[in-house]
Amino acid sequence: MSVATISYTKNNLSAILEKVKAGETVVILDRDKPIAQITKVDESDDERCERLIAQGKMRPPKRKLKSGEKLVLPDPIPLKGESVDVVSYIREERDAGW
């Protein structure tokens, strides 16, 4: 396990992510206090969707998936302060079968 300060992480994110891809865990420090941990994601989108559905955090698609078709997560909701057309966002989700 590696440790990195916030400033080091901002300046060397690509190098840190290469370590994470290789399986290493990196702990991020803020004034010598651990505040975050970066680890490799070991699940596919399908596995992640199934887990979120089982936890009740996501609804399954309304239609059956075709052979070879994968579940695709919707785009994340914009952060606070970003403008968004909510009606268009809901229509896109509905049209996509969510």
Contact map, one row per residue, 1 for C-alpha under 8 A:
11100000000000000000000111100000000000000000000000000000000000000000000000000000000000000000000000
11110000000000000000000111100000000000000000000000000000000000000000000000000000000000000000000000
11111000000000000000000001111000000000000000000000000000000000000000000000000000000000000000000000
01111101100000000000000001111000000000000000000000000000000000000000000000000000000000000000000000
00111111100000000000000000011111000000000000000000000000000000000000000000000000000000000000000000
00011111110000000000000000011100000000000000000000000000000000000000000000000000000000000000000000
00001111111000000000000000000000000000000000000000000000000000000000000000000000000000000000000000
00011111111110000000000000000000000000000000000000000000000000000000000000000000000000000000000000
00011111111110010000000000010000000000000000000000000000000000000000000000000000000000000000000000
00000111111110000000000000000000000000000000000000000000000000000000000000000000000000000000000000
00000011111110000000000000000000000000000000000000000000000000000000000000000000000000000000000000
00000001111111110000000000000000000000000000000000000000000000000000000000000000000000000000000000
00000001111111111000000000000000000000000000000000000000000000000000000000000000000000000000000000
00000000000111111100000000000000000000000000000000000000000000000000000000000000000000000000000000
00000000000111111110000000000000000000000000000000000000000000000000000000000000000000000000000000
00000000100111111111000001000000000000000000000000000000000000000000000000000000000000000000000000
00000000000011111111100000000000000000000000000000000000000000000000000000000000000000000000000000
00000000000001111111110000000000000000000000000000000000000000000000000000000000000000000000000000
00000000000000111111111110000000000000000000000000000000000000000000000000000000000000000000000000
00000000000000011111111111000000000001110000000000000000000000000000000000000000000000000000000000
00000000000000001111111100000000000000010000000000000000000000000000000000000000000000000000000000
00000000000000000111111100000000000000000000000000000000000000000000000000000000000000000000000000
00000000000000000011111110000000000000110000000000000000000000000000000000000000000000000000000000
11000000000000000011111111000000000000110000000000000000000000000000000000000000000000000000000000
11000000000000000011001111100000000011110000000000000000000000000000000000000000000000000000000000
11110000000000010001000111110000000011100000000000000000000000000000000000000000000000000000000000
11110000000000000000000011111000011111000000000000000000000000000000000000000000000000000000000000
00111100100000000000000001111100011111000000000000000000000000000000000000000000000000000000000000
00111100000000000000000000111111111100000000000000000000000000000000000000000000000000000000000000
00001100000000000000000000011111111000000000000000000000000000000000000000000000000000000000000000
00001000000000000000000000001111100000000000000000000000000000000000000000000000000000000000000000
00001000000000000000000000001111110000000000000000000000000000000000000000000000000000000000000000
00000000000000000000000000001111111000000000000000000000000000000000000000000000000000000000000000
00000000000000000000000000111101111110000000000000000000000000000000000000000000000000000000000000
00000000000000000000000000111100111110000000000000000000000000000000000000000000000000000000000000
00000000000000000000000000111000011111000000000000000000000000000000000000000000000000000000000000
00000000000000000000000011110000011111100000000000000000000000000000000000000000000000000000000000
00000000000000000001000011110000000111110000000000000000000000000000000000000000000000000000000000
00000000000000000001001111000000000011111000000000000000000000000000000000000000000000000000000000
00000000000000000001101110000000000001111100000000000000000000000000000000000000000000000000000000
00000000000000000000000000000000000000111110000000000000000000000000000000000000000000000000000000
00000000000000000000000000000000000000011111000000000000000000000000000000000000000000000000000000
00000000000000000000000000000000000000001111111100000000000000000000000000000000000000000000000000
00000000000000000000000000000000000000000111111100000000000000000000000000000000000000000000000000
00000000000000000000000000000000000000000011111110000000000000000000001110000000000000000000000000
00000000000000000000000000000000000000000011111111000000000000000000011100000000000000000000000000
00000000000000000000000000000000000000000011111111100000000000000000000000000000000000000000000000
00000000000000000000000000000000000000000011111111110000000000000000000000000000000000000000000000
00000000000000000000000000000000000000000000111111111000010000000000001010000000000000000000000000
00000000000000000000000000000000000000000000011111111100000000000000000000000000000000000000000000
00000000000000000000000000000000000000000000001111111110000000000000000000000000000000000000000000
00000000000000000000000000000000000000000000000111111111110000000000000000000000000000000000000000
00000000000000000000000000000000000000000000000011111111111100000000000000000000000000000000000000
00000000000000000000000000000000000000000000000001111111100000000000000000000000000000000000000000
00000000000000000000000000000000000000000000000000111111110000000000000000000000000000000000000000
00000000000000000000000000000000000000000000000000011111111000000000000000000000000000000000000000
00000000000000000000000000000000000000000000000000011111111000000000000000000000000000000000000000
00000000000000000000000000000000000000000000000010011011111100000000000000000000000000000000000000
00000000000000000000000000000000000000000000000000001001111110000000000000000000000000000000000001
00000000000000000000000000000000000000000000000000001000011111000000000000000000000000000000000001
00000000000000000000000000000000000000000000000000000000001111110000000000000000000000000000000011
00000000000000000000000000000000000000000000000000000000000111110000000000000000000000000000000011
00000000000000000000000000000000000000000000000000000000000011111000000000000000000000000000000010
00000000000000000000000000000000000000000000000000000000000011111100000000000000000000000000000000
00000000000000000000000000000000000000000000000000000000000000111111111000000000000000000000000000
00000000000000000000000000000000000000000000000000000000000000011111100000000000000000000000000000
00000000000000000000000000000000000000000000000000000000000000001111100000000000000000000000000000
00000000000000000000000000000000000000000000000000000000000000001111110000000000000000000000000000
00000000000000000000000000000000000000000000000000000000000000001111111000000000000000000000000000
00000000000000000000000000000000000000000000010000000000000000001001111100000000000000000000000000
00000000000000000000000000000000000000000000110010000000000000001000111110000000000000000000000000
00000000000000000000000000000000000000000000110000000000000000000000011111000000000000000000000000
00000000000000000000000000000000000000000000100010000000000000000000001111100000000000000000000000
00000000000000000000000000000000000000000000000000000000000000000000000111110000000000000000100000
00000000000000000000000000000000000000000000000000000000000000000000000011111000000000000000000000
00000000000000000000000000000000000000000000000000000000000000000000000001111100000000000000000000
00000000000000000000000000000000000000000000000000000000000000000000000000111110000000000000000000
00000000000000000000000000000000000000000000000000000000000000000000000000011111011100000000000000
00000000000000000000000000000000000000000000000000000000000000000000000000001111110000000000000000
00000000000000000000000000000000000000000000000000000000000000000000000000000111110000000000000000
00000000000000000000000000000000000000000000000000000000000000000000000000000011111000000000000000
00000000000000000000000000000000000000000000000000000000000000000000000000000111111100000000000000
00000000000000000000000000000000000000000000000000000000000000000000000000000100111110000000000000
00000000000000000000000000000000000000000000000000000000000000000000000000000100011111001000000000
00000000000000000000000000000000000000000000000000000000000000000000000000000000001111111000000000
00000000000000000000000000000000000000000000000000000000000000000000000000000000000111111100000000
00000000000000000000000000000000000000000000000000000000000000000000000000000000000011111110000000
00000000000000000000000000000000000000000000000000000000000000000000000000000000000011111111000000
00000000000000000000000000000000000000000000000000000000000000000000000000000000000111111111100000
00000000000000000000000000000000000000000000000000000000000000000000000000000000000001111111110000
00000000000000000000000000000000000000000000000000000000000000000000000000000000000000111111111000
00000000000000000000000000000000000000000000000000000000000000000000000000000000000000011111111100
00000000000000000000000000000000000000000000000000000000000000000000000001000000000000001111111111
00000000000000000000000000000000000000000000000000000000000000000000000000000000000000000111111111
00000000000000000000000000000000000000000000000000000000000000000000000000000000000000000011111111
00000000000000000000000000000000000000000000000000000000000000000000000000000000000000000001111111
00000000000000000000000000000000000000000000000000000000000011100000000000000000000000000000111111
00000000000000000000000000000000000000000000000000000000001111000000000000000000000000000000111111
